[in-house]
């Protein structure tokens, strides 16, 4: 069910610099009325800053304005740590990454597959990303495999793990598929049973090395 009282969040992160990593998400999930309603803390901050773009560039979910009210945001924090592991650069910060939602409205629950219009995704998700250089684009979780290959029909350029070329992962049901965009940018989808987050440090290294050799 869509939460029409909460403002949509199509992306988060700065659009005026080249990111080191981009992370895709299906939708922002359940909202916090205290924070994300039209009169919530974050909506008032958007008004104060003058635009959604300025607000999103500040990575509010990793700042004290969110942490003070809601605690650590595990979703975004885990992706920040993954980006640092991927590049082996602990100094990378939130300003070095971007997150995009395929369906930007909050929802209390999802009862069917999210299948946005492919033309909308090309125009409002992939096209803006492709203007920022060729950052690796990551998508974690099983739903992304059918979304990217069957619904969005992105060309596959590599398959690793289950259903593809073996690589030294320690997770028995780990699978990774690399898709290409017209610009040459790649989308790396990764899944394992019962988990939709980034791989651990050893698994990140194994995946990166396997993709470097592809």
FENLIN-V210563 format. One record per backbone hydrogen bond with DSSP energy under -1.0 kcal/mol. CO is the residue of the C=O (numbers start at 1). NH is the residue of the N-H. If there is no record, write none. Layout:
CO,NH + CO,NH
//
This chain:
1,108 + 2,4 + 3,6 + 10,101 + 12,99 + 21,98 + 22,138 + 23,100 + 25,102 + 26,103 + 29,107 + 32,35 + 32,36 + 33,37 + 34,41 + 35,42 + 36,7 + 37,40 + 40,44 + 41,45 + 42,46 + 43,47 + 44,48 + 45,49 + 46,50 + 51,55 + 52,56 + 53,57 + 55,58 + 56,13 + 56,59 + 59,62 + 60,63 + 63,66 + 63,67 + 64,68 + 66,70 + 67,71 + 72,74 + 73,77 + 74,78 + 75,79 + 76,80 + 77,81 + 78,82 + 79,83 + 80,84 + 81,85 + 82,86 + 83,87 + 84,89 + 89,92 + 93,96 + 94,97 + 96,20 + 96,21 + 98,23 + 99,12 + 100,25 + 104,9 + 106,3 + 117,121 + 118,122 + 119,123 + 120,124 + 121,125 + 121,126 + 122,127 + 125,129 + 126,130 + 127,131 + 129,132 + 136,22 + 137,188 + 138,24 + 139,190 + 141,144 + 142,145 + 143,147 + 144,148 + 145,149 + 146,150 + 146,151 + 147,152 + 148,154 + 155,180 + 158,178 + 159,165 + 160,176 + 161,164 + 165,161 + 167,169 + 171,174 + 174,162 + 175,191 + 176,160 + 177,189 + 178,157 + 178,158 + 179,187 + 181,184 + 185,181 + 186,137 + 187,179 + 188,139 + 189,177 + 190,141 + 191,175 + 192,195 + 200,204 + 201,205 + 202,206 + 203,207 + 204,208 + 205,209 + 206,210 + 207,211 + 208,212 + 209,213
//
